[in-house]
Structures are given as C-alpha cells and as structure tokens.
Amino acid sequence: MTYIDGFVAAVKAADKEAYRAHCERMGGVFKEYGALEVIDTWGDDVPEGQLTSFPMAVKREDDETVVLGWIRWPSKAARDEAWQKVMADPRLQSAAAPPYDGKRMIYGGFEMISKV
C-alpha cells in the first residue's frame, strides 16, 4: 500500500530560490532510495485562520511563506528502509542547513486510503 510522508514549514520569501535548490537536492536523494515522487510547493493562497491554519501551525512570520511537500513511497516498509539510508547519506551530512526553521516544521507519515 502506498505511503506518504508529508510536511508543512515556513520559509523566508527571500529564500525561495535556496529552498527550491534544497528541495531538488533532497528530492533526488529520496528518489534514489526508492521514492516514487517528491512534490514541493510554495504557498500562493494560504489564508490566516481564526482557530487553525497553515500559517498559525508553523508560526509563519511576516516575511515568510508557507510551503507544503510530500513524498510518495511504494510502501511503509520501503519508506522506513529508505529513511535510514537518507539520514546516513554523506551528501546530506555535508549539505548546508535547510533554509527554514526545522523546529517549526510539521511532518508525519500517512497511509494512503484514497486516490481519485
């Protein structure tokens, strides 16, 4: 059964190009280790909420944009095996820090239950 890793974060608007380059570098590594696809998006219509919202969830600051991304894996087992390899990959160990505050990133793994 297909498995999805998803995340939401806030990135400084001025760092859009650095974030795109980071996504391409990371996405290539994930695909090398078995990801079926890696999707990264830049917020365009992400409204503030009154009780909950993407901006509130990541404590978006005025000069930041909300980003959303996901990785589609063939299975949870394939994802678990790949993450161990990704975390040990020397290309990522030597890479510059990501252009976002990881403490405010929300992420998780999800079992896909529907695809239309």
ZAVOLUM-355002 format. One record per residue (C-alpha): residue number from 0; x, y, z negated. Coordinates in nm, 4 decimals. Example, Ala and Ser with C-alpha at 12.3 -4.5 7.8 and 13.67 -1.06 7.14 Angstrom:
BEGIN
[0 [1.2300 -0.4500 -0.7800]]
[1 [1.3670 -0.1060 -0.7140]]
This chain:
BEGIN
[0 [0.0000 0.0000 0.0000]]
[1 [0.1365 0.3412 0.0963]]
[2 [0.2717 0.5509 -0.1903]]
[3 [0.3093 0.9301 -0.2111]]
[4 [0.5472 1.1473 -0.4126]]
[5 [0.4096 1.4996 -0.4382]]
[6 [0.5335 1.8262 -0.5807]]
[7 [0.4484 2.1938 -0.6212]]
[8 [0.7050 2.4635 -0.7040]]
[9 [0.7664 2.8373 -0.6755]]
[10 [1.0413 2.9762 -0.4512]]
[11 [1.1567 3.3354 -0.4180]]
[12 [1.0231 3.4726 -0.0894]]
[13 [1.3724 3.5946 -0.0042]]
[14 [1.4982 3.2347 -0.0290]]
[15 [1.2636 3.0902 0.2348]]
[16 [1.5443 3.0006 0.4762]]
[17 [1.7590 2.8485 0.1986]]
[18 [1.4565 2.6462 0.0865]]
[19 [1.3883 2.5255 0.4412]]
[20 [1.7528 2.4140 0.4743]]
[21 [1.7303 2.2387 0.1349]]
[22 [1.4139 2.0567 0.2484]]
[23 [1.5732 1.9406 0.5714]]
[24 [1.8816 1.8125 0.3878]]
[25 [1.6759 1.6304 0.1238]]
[26 [1.4228 1.5040 0.3783]]
[27 [1.6969 1.3476 0.5872]]
[28 [1.8281 1.1587 0.2861]]
[29 [1.4811 1.0394 0.1853]]
[30 [1.4117 0.9149 0.5381]]
[31 [1.7481 0.7397 0.5487]]
[32 [1.6424 0.5463 0.2390]]
[33 [1.3025 0.4463 0.3748]]
[34 [1.0581 0.7377 0.3526]]
[35 [0.8044 0.7263 0.6342]]
[36 [0.7665 1.1043 0.6425]]
[37 [0.8664 1.4069 0.4404]]
[38 [0.6425 1.7132 0.4568]]
[39 [0.7328 2.0531 0.3105]]
[40 [0.5044 2.3558 0.3271]]
[41 [0.5298 2.7285 0.2493]]
[42 [0.2301 2.8885 0.0777]]
[43 [0.0198 3.1110 0.3019]]
[44 [-0.3252 3.1230 0.1406]]
[45 [-0.2722 3.0255 -0.2235]]
[46 [-0.5054 3.2344 -0.4405]]
[47 [-0.4680 3.3079 -0.8100]]
[48 [-0.7230 3.1314 -1.0249]]
[49 [-0.9023 3.2288 -1.3405]]
[50 [-0.8564 2.8992 -1.5246]]
[51 [-0.6245 2.6964 -1.2995]]
[52 [-0.4430 2.7444 -0.9705]]
[53 [-0.1203 2.6528 -0.7971]]
[54 [0.0360 2.9923 -0.8857]]
[55 [-0.0597 2.9521 -1.2512]]
[56 [0.0628 2.5929 -1.2651]]
[57 [0.4162 2.6860 -1.1550]]
[58 [0.4168 3.0266 -1.3297]]
[59 [0.4710 3.1997 -0.9954]]
[60 [0.6375 3.5381 -1.0284]]
[61 [0.5540 3.8388 -0.8084]]
[62 [0.8495 3.7803 -0.5745]]
[63 [0.7787 3.4072 -0.5309]]
[64 [0.5710 3.1858 -0.3018]]
[65 [0.4141 2.8527 -0.3935]]
[66 [0.5470 2.5536 -0.1982]]
[67 [0.3874 2.2122 -0.1650]]
[68 [0.5535 1.8973 -0.0430]]
[69 [0.5113 1.5239 -0.0283]]
[70 [0.6986 1.2119 0.0721]]
[71 [0.5130 0.9128 0.2139]]
[72 [0.6614 0.5722 0.1355]]
[73 [0.5590 0.2278 0.2647]]
[74 [0.5036 0.1116 -0.0968]]
[75 [0.5757 0.1998 -0.4592]]
[76 [0.8458 -0.0691 -0.4652]]
[77 [1.0186 0.0898 -0.1633]]
[78 [0.9936 0.4309 -0.3299]]
[79 [1.1351 0.3072 -0.6609]]
[80 [1.4289 0.1404 -0.4864]]
[81 [1.4947 0.4460 -0.2700]]
[82 [1.4877 0.6939 -0.5608]]
[83 [1.7729 0.5085 -0.7309]]
[84 [1.9785 0.5389 -0.4121]]
[85 [1.8807 0.9027 -0.3567]]
[86 [1.9836 1.0021 -0.7087]]
[87 [2.3214 0.8283 -0.6636]]
[88 [2.3857 0.9655 -0.3132]]
[89 [2.7114 1.1665 -0.3159]]
[90 [2.5711 1.4129 -0.0593]]
[91 [2.3177 1.5282 -0.3150]]
[92 [2.5614 1.5223 -0.6049]]
[93 [2.7783 1.7777 -0.4264]]
[94 [2.4907 1.9861 -0.2878]]
[95 [2.4214 2.3367 -0.4127]]
[96 [2.1476 2.3814 -0.6705]]
[97 [1.7999 2.3905 -0.5156]]
[98 [1.6587 2.7401 -0.4514]]
[99 [1.3808 2.7046 -0.7119]]
[100 [1.3428 2.6620 -1.0869]]
[101 [1.3058 2.2868 -1.1379]]
[102 [1.1654 2.3450 -1.4876]]
[103 [0.8520 2.4934 -1.3286]]
[104 [0.8136 2.2248 -1.0620]]
[105 [0.5203 1.9839 -1.0938]]
[106 [0.5697 1.6393 -0.9436]]
[107 [0.4383 1.2870 -0.9569]]
[108 [0.3824 0.9615 -0.7741]]
[109 [0.0445 0.8678 -0.6331]]
[110 [-0.1162 0.5541 -0.4950]]
[111 [-0.2929 0.6412 -0.1700]]
[112 [-0.6590 0.5395 -0.1870]]
[113 [-0.7949 0.7046 0.1294]]
[114 [-0.6725 0.8338 0.4644]]
[115 [-0.9231 0.9567 0.7182]]
